[in-house]
Structure formats: C-alpha cells, structure tokens
Amino acid sequence: MAQEKIDTAPLYVNPDRGVAVLNYSNKFIKDVFQLANSDELADVIKVYLEDENYQKTPSALNDASVQDYVDVIKDILMNRMDELKFDSEDILNSIEDLYSYYRSLLRVATINKHQNDIVATAFMDIDNQFNELVLKLYRTVEEKLQGHGNHIYRQVNAGSNACILTQSIKWPVPDKYAALTSIRFIDTLMVRPPMMVHTKSNKREGVFSETKQNPIENFKGDRDSWYCYPAWVGQSLAYIYFDRDYFSNGLALGNLFELANEEDVKGHKPDIILLFGTEGAASDTDDNCHYFLDEENDIYVGQVPYNDKTTYFGYMKKMVLTLHNLSMISKHKLPIHGSMVKITFSNGKTKSVVFFGDSGAGKSESIEALQEIADDKIVNIETIFDDMGSFTLTGDDQAIYAQGTETGAFVRLDDLSSEVAFSNMDRGIYMNPELSNARCIIPANTYPNIVQHHHVDMWLYANNYSKEIGVHQFEDEESAKAVFVAGKRKALGTTDEVGMSTTFFANPFGPVQKQAETQPIIDEVFSSLFKKGTFVGEIYTHLGYDKKKSSLNESAQELLDVLMNRD
C-alpha cells in the first residue's frame, strides 16, 4: 500500500518516492525550539512512524503517538529528563532511526527569488543555517540522552541535499500552453555532492514514439507541484517541466545540461517542451512516452507518464535528447550517438575523435582505456560530448563540424575504473550505486566549449561483438555506411534488450523515428568524410564478447599508434 503523502504549505513529503520538499519562502525556522514545535517536524515523525517498509530498531517510542514523540523531544531539550515516559536507550534508538530516515529522503529546499532583496544573494546561507539547525537539534537530543558529548562529529547534509531559487518568467506562451504559465522556473540550483539517489527503476525500456495528440491537451500540473528546468541542449532551448516527485531527475539535470538564465527565457519560445510525470498511465506497463510535433508553434513536445518505471533518469535524459535530435534532423543536421574527445599529445599534435555506437558498445570504455595505456604520450583528453552530438555540413566545400549537447556525462559505474570513478566522486550525483547498471552524473565541460564548431579527425564505430582486436579503417564509403547504419551490438543490460540487436544508425533517439529523413543526411556526411580523407573505421571493444580488459587495452594501444602517426 502506498504511503500517505504529507502536503502542507512549508513541507511536502512523499515516502513512496523518497522525496521531501521544503518551502523556505512560506516558513523559515530559526532555532531548535521553533523546530521542535513545528508542524514540519511532526509531519516527518508521522511519516516515519507509519512507514512499514523502513526497518526500525525496536523501541517502545515507535509505538507512541506523534504528539507523545514530539513531547519527548521537547522534554529532552528543556532538561526535563525525569519526566520522560520512555527508557532513555529506547528513545535514543528511535531518535537515531528518525534522523537516518529523514536523511534517507531526497530533501530539496525551495526559495522564491523575489520574496525579498536578501534571498537572491544569500539563499545558500539560508540553507546552510537550516542544515546547522537540524544538526544542532539531533546532537543536542543525542548528547543529553547519552549523558556526554560526542568525541567524533560528522558534518553531513542533515537538513537538505539541495536548494533552488525559483521565479516566474514571462515568455510568449501559445494559447494552448496556458496551463504552463504559472509554473515556476528554476533560476539557480545548489546541490551538495556527492549525492546518492535511489529510484524504483534502474533501466530504460522501449523506444519513444510519435503521437498525433499534443500532450499539453491533457496536462494537469500546477504551480504547487511542478517545476521547470530551462535548459540549453546543444543550441536547442528546452523547457523541462517535471512533477516534484521526480526531483531526483530534476536535480541531476544540473550536472548534465546548461541551465538557461532569465534573459534566455524571458520573451523566448522554446524549441522543446517536456512534460515529465504526467497523469494518465494506468500502470507501469503502459507505454505513454510520446512526442508530438506542434507544427503551428514549431515546438517538439514530449510526454513521460508518472509511474515507477520512469523514475530511472534515463527516461528524462533520453526523451530530452530525442526531442533535440528530432529538431536537429528537421534542420538537416545529423544526430550522433557517441562520445567526442579532443586529445592533446605530448608531441604537440591534437586530434578530435568521435566514438560511435548504442548503449553498452564501449564508447566511454575506449576513452578510458586510451587514458590508461597512454602514459606520458597524452597531455590532455577533453570531452566535447559524452553521449550525443550532431554533425553539420557547411559551405560550398561541405566541410563537417561537430557540436555537443550536454555539459556533463551520465556514466555507468560498473564499467569505469576506480580511478575515474573516485576522481569525480566529490562532484557526482549517483543513481542506485548499490545496483547493477549504477550510474553517476558528473560535469564534463563548459557550455561554450561544447557548442563550438569542432573539426572531426576520426570517426570510429564501437564494435563490442567481434573477436578482432585493434582498429580497422574502412576502405570505401559504402562498407563503412553499412556498419554505421546497421547499428549492430550485443546488449549489456543497460536497457531491456538482450543478446544481439540492431538499431538504425545506432541511435533510437531521433534517427529511428525519422529514418527516411535521416538517411539523406547520412549519405551526405559519409560522402564528405571520404572525399576529404577522414579516418572512418571501427574499434573492437570486446565488451559483449569476452570483456577482457587486456583486449580493449590492445585496441586502445593500436588506436594511440594510429593517432600519433597520422597527419
């Protein structure tokens, strides 16, 4: 049975989604006595006592009423220890559990940017004060029950995991999108990494499909329960609207897409609108992840329903990228599912390499292997894009340049070395780190850098299914195009696919939906690359074959030799 949601003006708690939202604009608590007497603390205690799924340490206090529980805390604060109705050890056990339970929730604080003049410049100070207040209450109660002070103190994020400034911004809202007018935009986001997020789903399923009905027609979100993250996805302006129960996804966007500022939004219609967490799905098996082209307003609109399955961050990330890629195809640009890096060698050369392939093919792993075997031959590897970019043909000479979409990387921890994973730990947002297909979202580059026009020196298909080792260059355009278009790979459990699979142009996020429109762009790109003598080939990653690190390192070594010796 789903837990009851607690929804008051200053506090919202949904234990089923593990989310708590605090509204500092409605109420800000200033001292431990005010906190102990607050409705907000009582609400958290109520949720804790009623959550049958949380393993509580046995304590008589856990069977008490909410008011009796609050009274115990007040008596301790007022040094009325002789009036306690419960055993001190019992109380301490329950208080420790309550504190751990609250901290297990994803706690997001919100502030209205225009509430007063101080907020805009000091919102982090306001949030820091609340964190210190929660710590002080916990430690005061704990130490009074113990009868002595602690010898070790851990400055954890006791109050919140994140704090956001929100505001309303006027933009040219088409009539049919009037329901979005009142929903606040995220203006500034502060997170406290490393942040651990736990969701009910850890895998993405299926392909997003087109619908003939604009999702906005059935949208029922409101100002109290929805937020908008305005993002720059490449050069597409995207308004990403999400239900507050998906705050884990909404916060993670900050490590992945550039947050558009007030001037970017004010007076500007977006290229993309995503409605994430909409009502209407009858069950978790309903496939209501759709997109719609609003030709009248020139907006791609995406819809992802509210259910357990869509709590996985891949649904938000990939739907945004699908909408962006569809927009790119309409502009005669070629969406690339892959990673692009700019490598600076110790001999002074620089090379820009694009690794191409569907999920689990070995794109990120190839870059990591290259780093590991390079020693002092490589000075720097700069990530231009980690998952999705686009190729554009320019001018009469049909020169090709690449651009990225994301400022961060959504990486699979299972396949990363401890060196790479731990070097970014202090900045990461971790998704289900204890499970298979665990993910981490980390910043990778700045927005101005990823949207520059980048020359392409080498384009490699990440082949994870063949026995060969090394790097292979295609001799002719047609044989290369056949491999890239077929999109063959062995699935590694990152989606619902199993065994060998093929995906048109290795990209189920745009090209699959618009194959007829994408094919002519593919033809033009390959023709240009071969005419200019660009290295087009494949690297054998072995991830779907034997997963031997030594095999991938051998392939990386051959790639390094080719890059260093090729003009």
N, C-alpha and C positions, 0 to 999 in steps of 0.2 A: 504494500500500500504506500502511495506517495505521501511524503511528509507534508504537513501543513505549512504553507508559506506565511512568513511574518512580514506584513507590509504596512509600515507606519511612515509618516512623513520623513522623519530623520533616518530611518533604518528599514532596509528590506533584506530578508533572509530567505533563501530557498535551499534547504538542506539536501533536497534531491539532486540539485545541480552543484551543490557545494559553493554557493555564491552569497556574499553579503555585501550590500551597497549602503554606504553611509553618506548622508547628505549634510555636509558642514554648513551649507547655506541656510538650512532650516533650523539647525541646532548645533552649537559647538560647546562641548563640555570642558570646563576649565579646571576642575580639581577632582581628587579622588572621591570626596564626599558627594559631589554632584554626580559623579559616575556611578557610585554605589546606589544612589537614589533614583537613577534614571530608568525610564521605561525601556531604553535600549538594552541595558544590562539584563533587565527582567526578560526581555524578548529572547536574548541569546540563551539564558538559562532555560527558558521554556523549550526552545528547540533542542537543546542538549538533552534535557530530561526525557523528551518524547522520542528521541531518535533511537529506535531499537536496533539499528544497524551498527551503531557505534559501540565498540567493546569497552564498557566502563569497568574500572576497578571496583569490586564490591564495596559498597558504602551505604550505610543507613540514610545518609543525606540524599542519595539519589532517588529515594522514595518519598522525599519531602515535597511539599507544595512549592511553587515558585516563590511565594511570599516568605515562607519559612526559610528558604535558601537565601533570599536577599537579606532577611533579618540576621542570619548567621554572619554574613559578611559585614553588616553594619556593626554588630556587637563586637566583632574582632577589631574593626577599625577604631571603635570607641573604648577599647581595652576592657570590655565587659566580658572577660573570659570566663568568669564564674557563672555567667548567665547562659552559657552555651548549652543547648539541649542535646547536642550530639558529641560523641567522642572526638577528641582533637585529631587523632590519627585518621578516623573516618572522614572528618571534614577535609583534612589535608589531601587525602587520596582523591576525593571528589573535586576539590579545587584544582588540583594538578590536571585531572582529566578535562575539566571545563576549559581550562586555559589551553590545553593541547587541542581540544575540539574546536575552539574558536580560531586558533591559528591554522587548523586544517582547512578552513574555509578560504576561498579566494576573496579577500577583503579589499574592496575598492571604495575610495573616498571621492566624493564629487563636490565641486565648488562652482557657483555661478560667478563667472569672471567679472560681471558688472554689479555684483552685490555691493561692493564698496571700493574705495580707492586703494586699500591695502592689499586686497586679495590678489590682484594681478602680479604684484611683485613679491609677495610673501606667502604664496599658497603652500610652498614646500615647508616653510617654517611652521605654518598652521598644522600641517600633517605631522611633522616631527614632534610637535608638542603633544598631539594625541597619542602617538606611539609611546612617548615617555610616560604619559599618564597611565596607559594600560599596564606598562611595565611596573610602574610605581604601585598601583593597586595590587597587582599579583604578588610582587615581592613583599609588600607590607603585610598582607594577609599570610603569606607563606612563612615569613620570618617570625611573626607573632605566634603562629601555631607551633613552629619549631622551638621557639624559645631562645633563638640565637640568630645572628646574621649569617648570610652565606659567605663562603670562602672563595667561590668562583661565580662570576657574573657573565652571562652571555647576552650581548646586545642584539637580540633577534628583532625581527619586524613584528612586534607584538600587536600593534594597532591595525595597520593596513599593509597590503602588498603594493598598492599603487594609489596615486591621487591624480585626478584630472580636473582641469579647468574647462568648463563648458560655456557656450554662449549661443544665442540665436543670431543668425546672419540672414539678411535678405538676399535672395537670389531669384532670378526670373523663373518662378515656378509655373509650369504649364497648368492649365485649369484641372486636368485630370490627376495631377500630382498634389493637389491641395492638402491631402492628408499628411504630407511630409513637412508642411510649413512650420508647425510648432516644435518639431523635434530638434533638440539642441545639437550643435556641432562640438566636437572635441577641439579645443583651442590649443591646449598644452597638456602633455602627458608626462608623468613622472612614475617610473617603476623602480622597485627595489630588487635588482637581481643579486644572486641567481634566484629565479622564481620557479617553483615547482608547481605544475598544474596537472590535475588528474581529471580525465574525462571518461565518460561511459563508453566511448568508442575510440578505437585506435587504428582504424583502417578506413580507407575510402573505397566506395563501390560504384560501379557503373560509369556511364558517360552522361554528361548533361545534354539535354535535348531541347529542341525548339518547341515553343508553344504558340498558338495563334491568339491567345488571350493575354493581354497585358496584366502582369501580376499586381500592378498597382490598383486594379479594379476591386480586388478582394482584400486589400491591405487594411488591417485593423489596429495597427500600432498607435501608441500615443506618447505624449511628451514625458509622462512619468516613467514609462518602462522601456523606451527606445532611445538610442544614441546614434550619432553619425560620425564616422571617422572619414574625413575628406582626404583622399589620398592621390598622390601622383603615381600612376602606374606607367612607367616609361613617360611618355608625353600625353597620356590619357588622364583626364581629370575624372576621378571616381568618387561618388558619394556612397559610402558603405554603411548602410543602416543595419543595426543589429539589436535584438532583444537583450535586455540586461542579463538574462540567464546565460548568455554567450559572452560574458565579459572576458573569459579566458582567451577567446579568439580575438575579441576587440583589442585587448591589451597587447597581444602578440603582434598585431599589425604594426605596432610602433617599432619593432625590430625588423620589419620586412618592407614596408612601403613608406615613402616620404610623406609626412603629414603636411597637407596643404595649409597655408596660412589664411588669415581672414581676408586679405586682399585677393587671394586666389579664388576664394569662394564668392565674395560679395559681387553681385551683378553677373555671375557666370553660370551658365547652364552646363551641367556635366556631360561628359561623353558616355559615362557608365553610371548606372544606379543598381545597387544590390540590396535586396530586402532579405535579411538573414534571420531566420527564426520565426517565420510566418505561421499563422494558424492554418489548419485545413487538412493536415495529414492525419488519416485515420489510425495509422500505425507506423512502426518503424520500417515496415517493408514497403510502404508507399513510395514510389519514385516521383517526387514532385520537385526535383531540382531542375528548373527550367530556365530558359532565357527567351526574351522577346525583343524583336527589333521594332522600336517605335519610329517608323519612317517619318511621320509627321513632325516629330520633335528631334529626330536624329539622335536618339538615345538607345543604347542597349540596356535592357532591364533584366536582371537576374533574380531568381527566387529560390531560396533554400528553406525547407519547412522545419518547424520545431519538432524534433524528436531525438531520441538517444543517439541514433546513428550519426546525425550531423554535428554532434559535439566535437568530432575529430577536426582539427584545424585544417586538414587538407581540403575539406569542403569549402571553407571560406577562401583560402588561398587560390585553389584551382578554379573556383567559379569566377573570382575576380580576374584571373588570368585568361580564362575562356572568353569573358566579355571583352577584355583588352585585345586578345588575338583576333576575335571576330571583327573588331573595329580596324585592326591593322590590315586584315585581308581586304576589307572594303576600301582601304586607302592604297591598295596594291603593294603592300609590304608583306614579307614572308615571316611568319612566326617561327621561331627556332626553339625547340625543346632541348635545352642543353646548357652547358656551362662555358663561359668565355673567360680566359685569363690572359693577362699581358705579362710576359715573362722577360725579366731583365737578367742578362747573363754577365758573368764576370769579364767576358771578353769584349763587353761594350754593346753587343747585339741586343735587340729587343724583338720579340715575336708575339703576335696575338693568335691564340689557338682557341678554336671552338670545339668542345666535345659534345657530341650529339647522340641522343637516344632517349628512350622512355624510362620510366621509373625503375631503378634497380639495375640498369645496364652497366653502370660503373663509371659514370662521368666524374663524380666527386672523388671516387676512389683512385682514378687515374691521376688526378691532380695531386692527391696526397702522396701516391707512390712516387711521382716525379719529384716532389719535395724531399722525400726520404732518401732517394738514391743520388740526388744532385750534389751533395757535399757543398763545396765552395764554388761550384760551377754556376749556380744560380744566386743572384743577389737578391731578387725580389719576385714574388708572384702576386700580382694584383688581380682580384676578382672583379670582372666587369659585370657579369651576371652569373648567378648560380643555378638557375632553373629555366628561365625563359627570357628570350630576347627577340630581336627582329632584324632581318636583313632588308636593306633598301637599295634599289638601283637608282643611280643618279647620273644626270648629264648625258650628253651625246655618246660618251665613251662607255656608258653603262658600268661605271665603277660601283663597287659594292661596299657599303659600310654597315656596321652593326651597332645596335643600341641595346641597353639592358632595360629591365622593368623594375627590378627590386633592389633596394639598398641593403638587404640582408640575405641570409641563407637559411633555408629550412632543411636541416641536415639530419640524417639518420645516424644515431649514436652507435648502433650495432656494428657499423662498418667503418667507423672512424677510429684512428689510433688514439690511445690515451693522451698522447702529446697534443694532438689537435683539439681533442675534446676539452681537456683541462685548461689549455691556454686561453680558452674563451669562456670558461665557466662563470667568471665574475660578471659577464655581460649578458648571459643567456637566459632565455625563457624555455624551461624544459617541460616537455609533454610526456606524461606517463613514463618517467625514466626507469621504472622497475619492470616494464613490459617489453616484449619483442616489438620491433618497429618503433622504439623510443625515438623521440625527435627533440631537437634543440633549434631554437630560432636565435640567430646571432647577427649583429650588424656586420656588414662586409665592406661597404664602400659608401661614398657620398653621392647624393643625387646628381649634382652637376657632372661628376665623373661618369656615371653610368649612362647618361643621355648624350654624351659626346658622340661624335661620329668616329667610330673605331674601325681601322683597316683590319681586314681578315687575311692572315698569312697562311693558316692551315685550318682545315675542317675535317674532323675525324669522327667516324661513326663508332660508338662504343659497342663492340661486339662481345657479349657475355656468354655466348653459347658454343663457339668454335674451339677446337683443340689447338689451333695455331698459337704461336707466341710471337709478340713483336708488333710491328706496324706495317700495314700494307697500303701502297698507293695505287689507286685505280688508274688504269691506262687510258680509259675513254669515258666520255660523259655518260653514255647510256648504261654501262655496267655500274657506275657509281650511283646514278639516279635510281636504278632498280633496287639497290640495297637500302638507300636512304628512304625511299618511298614505301618499301615493304614494311619497314619498322619492326623487324624481327627481333625477339629477345626471349629469354627464359625468365618467367616471373619469379620474384624473390619474396613474395608475401607482403609487399608494401601496399598492394591493393587486393581486391577479391579474386584476381586472376591466378591461375595455376598452370604450370607446365609451359610449353612453348606457345607464344602468341605473336600475332602481327597486328600492327596499328598503322593506319595510313600516315606516312611521314613521321612516325614515332611520336605523334602529338594528338592525343584525344581531346585537346583543349582548344578547339577552333578549326584546325585543318580537317579533322574527321567530320565535323558538322558541315563544312563548306568545301568538300573535295573538288567539285567542279570549278569553283572559283580559285582554289589554291593551286591546282595543277599548272595552269599557265605561268604563274609566278615562279613556281619551282623550275619549270623549263627555262625561263629567262635567267634565273640565278645560276643554274648549273652551266648554261651556255657561256655566261660571262666569266665564271670562275675558270673554266677550262681554256677559254680564249686567252686569258691573262696568265695562265700557267700556275694558278694557285694549287697548293698541295691539297688534294681531296682524297681521303683514304679512310682506313679503319684501324682501331687499336683493339687488340684482343685482351679483354679484362679477366676472363675465366671465372667471373663471379657466379654464373649459372652452370658452370661445368665442374670445376673441382675446388674453386675458391682458394687455391693456393696463393698465398701472398708472394711467394717466390716467383710464380708465373707472371703475376701482374707487375712485379718489380722488373722482371726481364723485359717485358713490353715497354715499361717506362724508360728503361735504360736505352733501348733502341730508339725510342722517341727522342730522348735527350740528344743522342748522337746525331739524329737527322736534323733536329732544330739548330744545333750548334754548327753543323757543317753546311747547312743550306743557306744560300744567299737570299 
